[in-house]
Amino acid sequence: MTGKRLSWAALIASCIAAGACPARAGDVPVISRQISDFRIGSSQTTFGSLEFLGGLEMVSSKALFGSLSSIRFRQDQKHFVVVLDTGQWLTGSIERDVKGRLSGLADVEITPMKNSAGRSFEGKGHMDAEGLAFDGDRILVSFEQEHRVDVYPDPGFAESSAIGTLPILIPRKMLSDNRGIETITVAPASSPLKGGVVIVSERGLDSDGNRLAAILSGPLKGRFSVARDGSFDVTDGAFLPNGDLLLLERRFNMAEGIGMRLRRVRGADIKPGAVVDGDLLLEGNFNSQIDNMEGLDAFQGADGTTHIILVSDDNHSLLQRNLMLEFRLSEQTAGKASD
């Protein structure tokens, strides 16, 4: 497919013409168009240690669909949970074609999130959900504006009020309203962090201009920082099986335009007081199939390799898109242990 942005009607027509509209269940119908090239107009699939496997551009007649902030996949690598920054849960599953490429979403449902008082709110403000993490029998959600990490039971999160709140270890006065805790993820139990919960702020900066971050639990509990490079901001993160941390970053300004990066931080470097940096794995701009990239997850696919899923937040704007992109990380780099 080309890199053209399609309207709702045009995307439906394109799907019908291509015979690419899968059957869907659930309360939210989603129409998907397959994306075959990451670089627009190029058949290149390998980018360093990453291989582009395909993607989707998604639209729905349901007004709430969009604003995807963070995504986490269940152990079956099919079913997922998403938080929307408008204060909703989105659940569903991915579908694949005969070649194993992403082909659509199924069983999509959207449910309002409830705070600790059992209240739901429309729009941003009280329930501006930005990050999501599975942690045993609970789901952790990070919020900005009202900066916090709330705890929900799993299963039962969609019907439940928040059942607790984690101390974030970062003074709230150091987090701006709309640049708060974008990333929350849980380290592998076998890593030096021993299953610790890690948060990274989007643009909360320490005195040296680095991003504020913290390990909220485990033997290395404490604050650290992530080096800031240029005008990119962190929007999500996920740990690899060996304990390295993948960070998704995005950029948007009039001078440089839209951009995204994927960086890899050595797990052994993450400790209280540290300023960590990461190796660049991938960078995209207007020549790539990207938008406002906000969500990231990594999991072991059926082929035994590490797969990375990225999703974008369209801000419910006609000028932006809901994308889902899939990459495969080479086995050598995914499984290489940190020193």
Buried (B, 14 or more C-beta within 10 A) or exposed (E): BEBEEBEEEEBBEBBEEEEBBBEBEBEBBBBBBBBBBBBBEEEEBEBBBBBBBBBBBBBBEEEBBBBBBBBBBEEEBBBBBBBBBBBBBBBBBBBBEEEEBBBBBBBBBBBBBBBEEEEBBEEBEBBBBBBBBBBEEBBBBBBBBBBBBBBBBBEEBBEBBBEEBBEBBBEEEBBBEEBBBBBBBBBBEEBBBBBBBBBBBBBBBBEEEBBBBBBBBBEBBBBBBBBBEEEBBBBBBBBBBBBBBBBBBBBBEEEEEBBBBBBBBBBBBBBEEBBBBBEEBBBBBEEBBBBBBBBBBBBBBEEEBBBBBBBBBBBBEEEBBBBBBBBBBBEEBBBEEBE
